[in-house]
Amino acid sequence: MRGDTIVGITVSDPPYGYETFKIMLKVTGHRDHLWLDSGVYGDDGQGARREQVNALADAFVDTLARGAAMPSGALIRFGSDEDASEWVLSSLG
């Protein structure tokens, strides 16, 4: 999807502790949300995990903005442990 088609980003509230928080994207032309699984499981009762996923969602928005500024566009992916578990941009050009 293109970054300019994303009209909303929010984080889900998993009903059970064994389910993961998901980042939900509302995209132009799609009736249903698109889901990015954060891999972070349910709340710990203190909100720390929710804060972690909120930070991931905020970082996604920042990465999306940086990708939009690249003349050839960019692929955004979640990095592996070697990438310090953060969003990684790859130029499409």
Contacts in CASP RR format, 6 or more apart in sequence:
PFRMAT RR
TARGET T0000
AUTHOR 0000-0000-0000
METHOD contacts of the structure
MODEL  1
MRGDTIVGITVSDPPYGYETFKIMLKVTGHRDHLWLDSGVYGDDGQGARR
EQVNALADAFVDTLARGAAMPSGALIRFGSDEDASEWVLSSLG
1 25 0 8 1.000
1 27 0 8 1.000
1 34 0 8 1.000
3 64 0 8 1.000
3 68 0 8 1.000
4 68 0 8 1.000
5 27 0 8 1.000
5 28 0 8 1.000
5 29 0 8 1.000
6 25 0 8 1.000
6 26 0 8 1.000
6 27 0 8 1.000
6 28 0 8 1.000
6 64 0 8 1.000
7 26 0 8 1.000
7 27 0 8 1.000
7 28 0 8 1.000
8 25 0 8 1.000
8 26 0 8 1.000
9 23 0 8 1.000
9 24 0 8 1.000
9 25 0 8 1.000
9 26 0 8 1.000
9 57 0 8 1.000
9 60 0 8 1.000
9 61 0 8 1.000
10 23 0 8 1.000
10 24 0 8 1.000
10 26 0 8 1.000
10 57 0 8 1.000
11 21 0 8 1.000
11 22 0 8 1.000
11 23 0 8 1.000
11 24 0 8 1.000
11 38 0 8 1.000
11 50 0 8 1.000
11 53 0 8 1.000
11 54 0 8 1.000
11 57 0 8 1.000
12 21 0 8 1.000
12 22 0 8 1.000
12 23 0 8 1.000
12 24 0 8 1.000
12 35 0 8 1.000
13 21 0 8 1.000
14 20 0 8 1.000
14 21 0 8 1.000
14 22 0 8 1.000
14 41 0 8 1.000
14 42 0 8 1.000
14 43 0 8 1.000
16 42 0 8 1.000
17 41 0 8 1.000
17 42 0 8 1.000
17 43 0 8 1.000
18 41 0 8 1.000
18 42 0 8 1.000
19 41 0 8 1.000
19 42 0 8 1.000
20 37 0 8 1.000
20 38 0 8 1.000
20 39 0 8 1.000
20 40 0 8 1.000
20 41 0 8 1.000
20 42 0 8 1.000
21 38 0 8 1.000
21 39 0 8 1.000
21 40 0 8 1.000
21 41 0 8 1.000
21 42 0 8 1.000
21 49 0 8 1.000
21 50 0 8 1.000
21 53 0 8 1.000
22 35 0 8 1.000
22 36 0 8 1.000
22 37 0 8 1.000
22 38 0 8 1.000
23 35 0 8 1.000
23 36 0 8 1.000
23 38 0 8 1.000
23 53 0 8 1.000
23 56 0 8 1.000
23 57 0 8 1.000
23 60 0 8 1.000
24 33 0 8 1.000
24 34 0 8 1.000
24 35 0 8 1.000
24 36 0 8 1.000
25 33 0 8 1.000
25 34 0 8 1.000
25 35 0 8 1.000
25 36 0 8 1.000
26 33 0 8 1.000
26 34 0 8 1.000
27 34 0 8 1.000
36 60 0 8 1.000
36 78 0 8 1.000
38 52 0 8 1.000
38 53 0 8 1.000
38 56 0 8 1.000
40 49 0 8 1.000
40 52 0 8 1.000
40 53 0 8 1.000
40 56 0 8 1.000
41 49 0 8 1.000
42 49 0 8 1.000
43 49 0 8 1.000
43 50 0 8 1.000
59 86 0 8 1.000
59 87 0 8 1.000
60 76 0 8 1.000
60 87 0 8 1.000
63 76 0 8 1.000
63 87 0 8 1.000
63 89 0 8 1.000
64 76 0 8 1.000
66 74 0 8 1.000
66 89 0 8 1.000
67 73 0 8 1.000
67 74 0 8 1.000
67 76 0 8 1.000
67 89 0 8 1.000
68 74 0 8 1.000
70 89 0 8 1.000
70 91 0 8 1.000
70 92 0 8 1.000
72 91 0 8 1.000
72 92 0 8 1.000
72 93 0 8 1.000
73 91 0 8 1.000
73 92 0 8 1.000
73 93 0 8 1.000
74 89 0 8 1.000
74 90 0 8 1.000
74 91 0 8 1.000
74 92 0 8 1.000
75 89 0 8 1.000
75 90 0 8 1.000
75 92 0 8 1.000
76 87 0 8 1.000
76 88 0 8 1.000
76 89 0 8 1.000
76 90 0 8 1.000
77 87 0 8 1.000
77 88 0 8 1.000
77 90 0 8 1.000
78 85 0 8 1.000
78 86 0 8 1.000
78 87 0 8 1.000
78 88 0 8 1.000
79 85 0 8 1.000
79 86 0 8 1.000
79 87 0 8 1.000
79 88 0 8 1.000
END
